[in-house]
Amino acid sequence: MLGDMARDIARDAFTDADRAAFSARLARDLDAFRLLLARPGFGEGDTTLGAELELNLADVETMRPALVNRAILDACDDPHVVPELNRFNLEFNCPPVAARGTPFTTIERHLDGALDTLRPLAAAHGARIVPIGILPTIARDDLQHEVLTDLPRYRALSAGMRAWRGAPFAVRIAGAEPLEMACADITLEGANTSFQVHLRCAPHHFADTYDAAQLVTPLAVAIAANSPVFCGHHLWDETRIALFKQSLDVRGDDARDRRTPSRVGFGHGWVRAGAWELFAEAAALWAPVVPLVDDEPDPVSVVTDGGTPRLAAMRLQMGTVWRWNRAIYDPHDGGHVRVELRALPAGPTPRDMAANAALLVGLVRAFRDRMPALRPRLPFAACDAAFHDAARRGLDAVIAWPADVAPSPALVPVTTLLERHLDDAHAGLVLLGVDDAEAARHLAVIRERLAARAAPARWLRAELRASTLSSRADALAAVTRRYADLADSRVPVHAW
């Protein structure tokens, strides 16, 4: 959840001097990044895609969270499999692939391979892998401090966030069965598991690419929604969106505290100045949580000497600001920028996740060049509301969308928008160099799901309604087991 910089965190306690040094280096990193972005040819190159899949571990008997991630990691020799925040989480980092050709089939193959590797390792410790947005069987007792993965990076994040909060993290989520609860630690966030997609783009296209992602993310979230139950309560179709924000909200209830936006959010406006704008915003709006300064030489000097700086402070600060679409700077191989598309849930199958990625990436590319004309037609607040409406109501959502004639925006059912723009998604993929047959194969999964109105959250709700078990806990366990069995079968959710 901290991003790639988290691997280097070996401390979990910091002083005021550390924070002052970090703030100074952060300002210097931003100066260097501005210079780097102005360098002719920086970040140019072929479009690539990457992905990260967060996974739940469930006990084979009870289907409740199984706290065995370290044991599985000890038995796994795949460096792409890493720990996550809670002891019942793992993450698989999919190697980056070129967008040209058959990238989504390659991503699907990587995901299948990782799951094939992890399933027997989990079984050896009495657990099974469940790719889902929120494990339906999670209970309040599963989210106490003891479930935090015992590594410096997570201890540092936990200590920093708890210090700023100064009180338990409070969660209030409306829904069919409203939920109110509190947790003393950030382990609430570990209940959320995502499938995050990285899209590399040239710096001069970053603002339009990023804003296109903001525009179309509600459509992808609505049809991919996969977390309708949390702590036994029926809530949003994609409850992760509400839970993630509140589980890491360090602001108090005082109105003055609320003037600072949450560290988790959809954003504060359309982006005009490119990637630098988002990194500068992360530095200006939020105090450092993990103020770790590395031994890199002065980054401005590195840039002026023709090098590519690591900009570790800038990247680490962004790693503690959780926007649903996030700017990424990668210093490797001369450096580049990416948009991290973070709103998709995990699961159910690699085929479903590859299709979700194809839909979202295709729509982003399709709308990228239209954003100068579309921004004036959709106030950003309406886009933000559309995102949350899609998460709350899934395929039943009616959202604001830019209209061709005034007044704009218009309210349109999300299903209508998906049907209208699936061909645009296909065209967008082809513009990225994706083979025509590859685009058709993966978007066919979306067409079938849309035709059947078969988003994963809907399947879960229907199964729970149909359960004849008298105990809610027993019903949740049985439905979660059936979900896991079907996910293991690799049959996409529209055919369940």
Secondary structure, 3 states (H helix, E strand, C coil): CCCHHHHHCCCCCCCHHHHHHHHHHHHHHHHHHHHHHCCCCCCCCCCEEEEEEEEEEEECCCCCECCCHHHHHHHCCCCCEEECCECCEEEEEEEEEECCECHHHHHHHHHHHHHHHHHHHHHCCCEEEECCCCCCCCCHHHHCHHHECCCHHHHHHHHHHHHHHCCCEEEEECCCCCEEEEECCHHHHHHCCEEEEEEEECHHHHHHHHHHHHHHHHHHHHHHCCECEECCEECCCECHHHHHHHHCCCCCCCCCHHHCCCCEECCCCCCCCCHHHHHHHHHHHCCCCCCCCCCCCCHHHHHHCCCCCCCHHHHHHHCCCEECEEEEEECHHHCEEEEEECCCECCCCHHHHHHHHHHHHHHHHHHHCCHHHHHHHCCHHHHHHHHHHHHHHHHHCEEEECCCCCCCCEEEEHHHHHHHHHHHHHHHHHHCCECHHHHHHHHHHHHHHHHHCCCHHHHHHHHHHHCCCCCHHHHHHHHHHHHHHHHHHCCCHHHC
